[in-house]
Amino acid sequence: MAPLGAARFGLSGGKPDVTVSYLVIAGGASGGSPLGGGGGAGGYRNSYASETSGRNSSTETPLTLALNTTFTVTIGAGGAASTGAGNNGNNSVFDTITSTGGGAGGRYQGFAGSTGGSGGGGGGSDTANSPGAGGSGTTAQGFDGGSGHNNDSYNAAGGGGGASANGATALNNVAGNGGNGLASSITGSSVTRAGGGGGGIYPGGGYVQGSGGSGGGGTGGTLNVPGTNGTVNTGSGSGGGGFTNSQASGTGGSGVVILRYPNNYTISTSGLTTGGEQTDGSDKYIVITAGIGGTVSWT
């Protein structure tokens, strides 16, 4: 018969189940092209300390997990660069926690940004067409993309949404900036991730392409200048492409999963790329940067 403590408190070999705080960020989207909206950041879910989760929502509850049991982890890839409508980012997963991939940016002639963890920016347009609307973000994960603008010169595209702010709506001759990301100290130092991508623009004197949101968002393009990539392992969106059909957007930044737990436990991983266990005070943490369907377990 199991000891009373094991029945009541989930002891495994005399040790309680492990409580794991997490930061799970999905892959960021790519922007559209030409005159493309910025890519939305991947969904941002956080349970560490009292730090904010995506869309400035409350911190989630850490998971309590059985020892010697495997739990699945997938790191979402960023959306591929595009010469048309952008591509959504891919989901990241830790056990029951799924963060939604970022929403793609729209392209010129009024194509809207896509829904995602954070929404993609809308494409710019000429005066014969309405500008593209920004895509919607996901509750408790990320913000909406900004809308594009229209005039006789096709003009400017909207910024992709970030984890802590909407992407900016484009103005005449000024593309929208990407929404800012969020900072977390789950690794012991504050790092900002999950920024939206900036919108692309038609060139001309005084015209300004959109800048990427803080945390790794890419900059929008202009004539013969592509949008830049979202930063890898931040879940940030790429910049939208500039003007000309052959000018691609950037690639969305891949996601990341970071796990933190008391230092009297040891993690094992399979099928994942990590930086190994690190110690910070009375805790350990591990940063997982790649892997699809890999596993983690604790002893």
Secondary structure, DSSP 4 states (H G I P E B T S, - for coil): ---HHHHHH--BTTBPPEEEEEEEEPPPPPP-TTTPPPPPPPPEEE-STT--BGGGBPPPPPEEE-TT--EEEEPPPPPPP-SSS------EEETTEEEPPPPPPP-TTTPPPPPSSSPPPPPPB-TTSPPPPPPP--TTT--PPPP--BSTT--B-PPPP-SSSPPPPPBTTBPPPPPP-EEE-TTSS-EEE-PPPPPPB---TT-BPPPPPTTTPPPP-BTTBPPPPPPTTTTPPPPPP-SSTT----PPPP-EEEEEEETTS-EEEES-EE---EEETTEEEEEEEE-SSEEEEE-
